[in-house]
């Protein structure tokens, strides 16, 4: 049986401080972990519905992004499938369309993959700044460690690189 095709998608706007957290987390994962061949890492930026082609080709979608959940900044969220439209509020971001709308469109097109969102409550997502806030930057190792632990629990063989020691 072939391994499940997995897409790990980092989304956000890297010009608005912590809005770029999902992309920074994706890059941290790329630099510090071994990614199996059945897993694609994609910087989705703010492409919204233009990501449908990649999403339609996967069986399991993992999204890294900020989430406006109302908790204190730095809170890490895990949101799954039907909870995404209710709990993952992306509407205040610069994304072209929210993730929930894109998943509904994929469903209408015939393939809505199982989806989970790993999100972080941002510290600052409205200031025009082409880098993460120091607090969000400091959260990258913990965020990726928690995401990897959950993905391993679900059967993905993502492991730290030998020469990288994620904190």
C-alpha positions in Angstrom: 0.0 0.0 0.0 1.6 3.4 -1.0 2.1 6.0 1.7 -0.5 8.6 2.1 0.3 11.7 0.0 0.7 14.5 2.5 1.0 18.3 1.9 2.4 20.5 4.6 1.4 24.0 3.6 2.8 27.2 5.2 0.5 30.1 4.6 0.7 33.8 5.5 2.0 37.2 4.5 5.7 37.6 5.3 5.4 41.4 5.1 3.1 41.7 8.1 5.2 40.5 11.0 3.7 37.4 12.6 1.3 36.9 9.6 4.3 35.1 8.1 4.6 32.6 11.0 3.2 29.7 9.0 5.9 30.1 6.3 8.6 30.6 8.9 7.5 27.4 10.6 7.6 25.5 7.3 11.1 26.7 6.7 12.2 25.8 10.2 10.8 22.3 9.6 12.6 22.1 6.2 15.9 23.0 7.8 15.8 20.9 10.9 13.8 17.7 10.1 14.1 14.9 7.6 10.9 14.9 5.5 9.8 11.6 3.9 9.3 11.4 0.1 5.5 11.2 0.4 5.4 14.6 2.1 5.6 17.9 0.1 6.4 21.2 1.8 4.8 24.2 0.1 5.0 27.9 0.8 1.5 28.9 0.0 1.9 32.6 0.8 -1.4 34.3 0.4 -2.5 32.3 -2.7 -5.8 31.1 -1.2 -7.9 29.4 -3.8 -4.9 29.2 -6.1 -3.7 26.4 -3.8 -6.5 24.1 -4.9 -4.4 22.2 -7.4 -1.9 21.2 -4.8 -4.6 20.4 -2.2 -6.6 18.3 -4.7 -3.6 16.1 -5.2 -3.1 15.2 -1.5 -4.7 12.7 0.9 -3.7 14.6 4.1 -3.3 18.4 4.4 -1.4 20.0 7.2 -1.5 23.8 7.4 0.8 26.0 9.4 -0.6 29.5 10.0 -1.6 32.1 12.6 -5.0 31.6 14.2 -7.0 34.3 15.8 -8.6 32.1 18.5 -8.8 34.7 21.2 -6.3 33.1 23.5 -3.1 34.8 24.7 -0.4 35.3 22.0 1.8 32.3 21.6 -1.0 29.8 22.2 -0.6 26.8 19.9 -3.7 25.4 18.3 -4.5 22.0 16.6 -7.7 22.3 14.6 -9.1 19.4 12.6 -11.5 19.0 9.6 -15.0 20.2 10.6 -13.7 22.5 13.3 -11.7 24.5 10.8 -14.5 26.8 9.7 -15.6 27.4 13.3 -12.3 27.8 15.1 -9.7 28.9 12.5 -10.4 32.5 11.9 -8.3 33.6 8.9 -10.6 36.4 7.7 -8.6 39.2 9.3 -5.4 38.2 7.5 -4.2 39.2 4.0 -4.9 35.7 2.6 -6.8 35.7 -0.7 -9.5 33.4 0.7 -9.8 31.6 3.9 -8.8 28.0 4.3 -12.3 26.9 5.0 -13.5 28.3 1.7 -10.7 26.6 -0.2 -11.5 23.3 1.4 -15.2 23.7 0.5 -14.1 24.4 -3.1 -11.9 21.2 -3.1 -14.9 19.2 -1.8 -17.0 20.5 -4.6 -14.2 19.6 -7.1 -14.2 16.0 -5.8 -11.4 15.7 -3.3 -11.4 17.3 0.1 -8.4 15.8 2.0 -8.4 15.1 5.7 -7.1 18.5 7.0 -5.5 19.8 10.2 -4.3 23.2 11.1 -1.4 23.9 13.4 -1.8 27.5 14.3 -0.3 30.0 16.7 -2.0 33.0 18.2 0.1 35.9 16.9 1.9 38.5 18.9 1.7 41.2 16.2 0.2 40.5 12.8 -0.7 44.0 11.6 2.6 45.9 11.7 4.3 46.2 8.3 7.5 44.3 9.1 9.3 41.7 7.0 10.3 39.6 9.9 8.5 37.8 12.8 8.2 39.5 16.2 11.0 38.3 18.6 8.4 36.4 20.6 7.0 34.5 17.5 10.5 33.7 16.4 11.3 32.2 19.8 8.2 30.0 19.4 9.3 28.3 16.2 11.2 25.3 17.8 8.4 24.5 20.2 5.7 24.9 17.6 7.5 22.6 15.2 8.3 20.1 17.9 4.6 19.9 18.9 3.5 19.6 15.2 6.1 16.9 14.5 5.1 14.9 17.6 1.4 15.0 16.4 2.3 14.1 12.9 4.5 11.2 14.1 1.5 10.0 16.2 -0.4 10.0 13.0 2.2 7.8 11.2 4.4 10.3 9.4 8.1 9.6 9.7 9.4 13.1 10.2 12.5 13.1 12.4 15.1 15.7 13.5 18.2 15.8 11.2 21.3 14.4 12.8 23.2 17.7 12.6 20.2 19.8 13.8 19.1 19.7 17.3 15.7 21.4 17.5 15.3 22.9 20.9 
